[in-house]
Amino acid sequence: MNILLIGSGGREHALAWKISQSPSLNKLYTAPGNPGMAGLSQMVEINISNHDEVINFCKDKAINLVVVGPEAPLVAGLVDDLTAANIPAFGPTKAAAMLEGSKGFTKDLCASANIPTAAYVRCNSAEEAFAKLSQFTLPVVIKADGLAAGKGVVIAENMNDAQAAIADMFDGAFGDAGAEIVLEEFMVGEEASFFALTDGVNIIPFGSAQDHKRVGEGDVGPNTGGMGAYSPAPVLTDILQQQAMDRIITPTVRAMAERGTPYSGVLYAGLILTDEGPKLIEYNCRFGDPECQVLMMRFEGDFAKLLLDIATGNLANAQQPQFTNDSVMTVVMAAKGYPASPIKGGAINNLDIAAQTGAQIFHAGTAMLGDQLVSSGGRVLNITARGNNVTMAQKNAYAAIDHIDFADGFYRRDIGWREIAREAAEKA
């Protein structure tokens, strides 16, 4: 089949890498793609905000499936317009993508479907939020309602920080995403990511991961889009995964169908493992980044066929996903200044030498300046490696990183630290 993949980040490079291995693939196009995808696909210049342009390209190239990587085109309704043009697309409709597009929408759905999550209130003004702060004990979680590239969340330890975060959001710190905010109870527990695939009726689990949102080692500093991840997440046991399916994922899919907005695609549930069991922190309506990178390294099978089965409502007939038994870790190399003001244009060298260690290097914010690979965004590279456990996967990832010449870059050296400590304790 001919496939068009929308996106240009590390997630999309990982998707392209896996799709390119599919026996059912004929030709892969990426729009706009990045330098890492150049050897895997034909990169094309399409204005993905112009849905008619995307549709015309699909008709011209006889595209059998469009895979939408990032969240913004989903929330903008690209899948709706492709479906109307009889072009199968992997990803939720605009109405269903509200699960990520509006945190308040998801909280309301959880309340109506009795899905375990944090207590919350929605606020449309700073004055309203200030008044409702007294309903919460500290720390309190303050979230921009809309899309904020994974950065629109503040955990305020005191009242001054909470009020400052509220003021910043309503003053436009996250653009339109902060026009409404959600105040949430701070939940205590370890976080993990759980993925499920659904065609709106049938649901199958698709693995687990743990990521590291904070920019600094020891999980300190501001939130980012993610500084690294590993899969599977042993802390999310089979029992806890089944609880997540029964209490969170399945009720969500059922509730969305009952609303007349069935959800099709991947449901990425950010969970917190509390004393009362898994609770939902929030949903993403696409594969995580950098979680996608570790999942794609572990997945075995015809990924393109699986995505088409979901897009065409045939998940019931699809083979159950199979994953390797090893651990996979990805470490993000970011540009100095990230997440606030990343330095762009820094030269990157020796990726070929790093790859000789056996690591897979997924490009995120990269570009070509003549013959020189340079940084073009905040998160620049994802160095991804295998191991028989998280400790070995980390060792192999950092062994590859040590070969990379990127003077304007930085990375955390403690990705996977919680699980590595548990592995060390088991050996002791």
Salt bridges, closest charged atoms under 4 A:
GLU12 OE2 - ARG11 NE 2.67
ASP60 OD2 - LYS61 NZ 4.00
GLU71 OE1 - ARG11 NH2 3.84
GLU71 OE1 - ARG286 NE 3.27
ASP81 OD2 - HIS51 ND1 2.61
GLU100 OE2 - ARG286 NH2 2.71
ASP108 OD2 - ARG122 NH1 2.48
GLU128 OE2 - LYS132 NZ 2.88
GLU180 OE2 - ARG122 NE 2.64
GLU184 OE2 - LYS107 NZ 3.31
GLU184 OE2 - LYS143 NZ 3.17
GLU190 OE2 - ARG422 NH2 2.86
ASP211 OD2 - LYS213 NZ 3.42
ASP219 OD1 - ARG412 NH2 2.88
ASP219 OD2 - ARG418 NH1 3.04
GLU276 OE1 - LYS279 NZ 2.64
GLU282 OE1 - LYS143 NZ 3.77
ASP289 OD1 - ARG379 NH1 3.99
ASP309 OD1 - LYS305 NZ 3.01
ASP326 OD2 - ARG386 NH1 3.16
ASP402 OD1 - ARG413 NH1 3.40
ASP414 OD1 - ARG412 NE 2.84
GLU419 OE1 - ARG422 NH2 2.92
